[in-house]
């Protein structure tokens, strides 16, 4: 019974960490997109 409780707690922690990973990946993607956007805007200005 105790081992089952420990496993359940570990599973919950694992789920939370997986969610954090997804969130951090999303933030990273957004940052990359923003950086690329800035780069593209500068490139267009240079063309014009």
Backbone as a ProteinNet text record, in pm:
[ID]
protein_1_A
[PRIMARY]
XXXXXXXXXXXXXXXXXXXXXXXXXXXXXXXXXXXXXXXXXXXXXXXX
[TERTIARY]
83.1	0	87.5	193.5	283.1	354.9	399.7	470.8	378.8	252.3	154.9	139.3	133.4	120.1	241.7	359.6	483.4	483.1	440	433.9	337.1	222.1	121	176	247.6	305.4	409.2	489.5	593	529	418.2	348.6	296.7	242.1	189.1	301.6	416.5	532.3	580	580.3	624	532.9	401.2	305.8	329.1	352.4	373.4	498.9	605.3	731.3	714.2	632.9	608.8	534.7	440.1	366.2	461.1	553.5	651.4	738.6	774.9	857	781.6	651.9	569.6	561	540	528.3	658.7	770.8	900.9	930.1	889.3	909	826.5	703.1	615.1	675	728.6	790.6	912.4	990.6	1109.3	1069.8	965.6	917.3	873.3	800.1	753.2	870.7	972.4	1090.8	1161.3	1174.8	1239.8	1160.2	1027	941.1	956.2	958.6	974.6	1108.4	1215	1347.4	1349	1288.2	1281.8	1201	1090.5	1005.5	1086.9	1163.3	1248.3	1348.3	1406.8	1505.1	1441.2	1321.9	1250.2	1214.5	1168.7	1132.1	1253.9	1368.4	1491.5	1532	1515.5	1549.2	1461.8	1330	1236.6	1271	1310.1	1348.5	1471.2	1565.8	1686.9	1652.4	1554.2	1511.7	1447.4	1361.5	1289.9	1381.2
-120	0	126.4	124.4	239.9	263.1	152	163.2	222.8	182.7	234	384.8	430.5	573.5	649.8	592.4	655.1	665	557.9	557.2	663.8	674.6	772.2	914.6	939.3	1071.4	1102.2	1002.4	1018.1	1048.1	979.4	998.3	1141.4	1191.9	1328	1428.6	1405.6	1493.6	1488.9	1368.4	1349.2	1425.4	1417.4	1487.9	1637.7	1689	1832.5	1876.4	1796.4	1829.7	1826.2	1730.6	1721.2	1845.8	1894.6	2014.8	2134.6	2139.9	2249.1	2246.6	2126.2	2111.5	2165.2	2129.8	2177.8	2329.6	2386.4	2532.3	2600.6	2546.8	2606.5	2596.4	2484.9	2468.6	2571	2593.2	2690.9	2831	2864.4	2995.6	3010.6	2903.4	2905	2930.5	2861.2	2879	3022.3	3078.4	3216.4	3313.3	3290.6	3377.1	3369.4	3248.4	3229.4	3301	3286.5	3352.1	3503.8	3556.9	3701.9	3749	3672.1	3707.7	3703.1	3599.7	3586.2	3700.4	3738.7	3848.2	3977.2	4006	4125.1	4120.6	4004.7	3985.7	4007.7	3951.5	3964.3	4110.4	4180.9	4322.7	4404.4	4379.7	4450.9	4420.4	4293.6	4251	4323.4	4333.5	4403	4551.9	4611.3	4753.2	4774.3	4682	4691.9	4680.8	4595.6	4580.1	4709.2	4766.3	4889.5	5008.9
0	0	0	82.2	89.6	-43.9	-105.9	-233.3	-340	-337.7	-434	-417.8	-292.9	-264.5	-317.6	-296.7	-343.7	-496.2	-562.1	-707.9	-758	-690.5	-730.3	-717.8	-608.7	-585.8	-693.5	-724.9	-827.3	-963	-992.5	-1119.4	-1130.7	-1020.3	-1020	-1046.9	-981.7	-998.8	-1144.1	-1201.1	-1339	-1434.6	-1408.5	-1494.1	-1489.1	-1368.1	-1351.3	-1426.1	-1415.7	-1481.7	-1633.8	-1682.2	-1826.1	-1874.4	-1792.3	-1826.5	-1832	-1734.6	-1730.9	-1855.8	-1899.8	-2020.4	-2141.4	-2151	-2262.7	-2262	-2143.4	-2129.5	-2170.3	-2122.3	-2154.1	-2304.2	-2365.8	-2509.8	-2586.5	-2541.9	-2606.1	-2596.7	-2478.4	-2457.7	-2548.6	-2558.9	-2644.6	-2789.9	-2836.1	-2972.8	-2996.9	-2898.8	-2911.2	-2921.1	-2836.9	-2838.9	-2973.9	-3027.1	-3157.5	-3266.6	-3261.8	-3360.7	-3353.2	-3229.7	-3211.9	-3268.2	-3240.3	-3291.5	-3444.2	-3500.2	-3645.4	-3706.1	-3638.7	-3686.1	-3696.4	-3590.5	-3588.1	-3703.5	-3724.4	-3831	-3968	-3987.6	-4115.4	-4141.7	-4037.3	-4051.5	-4093.9	-4031	-4066.9	-4210.7	-4250.7	-4386.9	-4488.9	-4458	-4546.7	-4555.6	-4443.1	-4442.2	-4530.4	-4524	-4605.6	-4753.7	-4786.1	-4925	-4973.5	-4889.2	-4924.3	-4912.8
[MASK]
++++++++++++++++++++++++++++++++++++++++++++++++

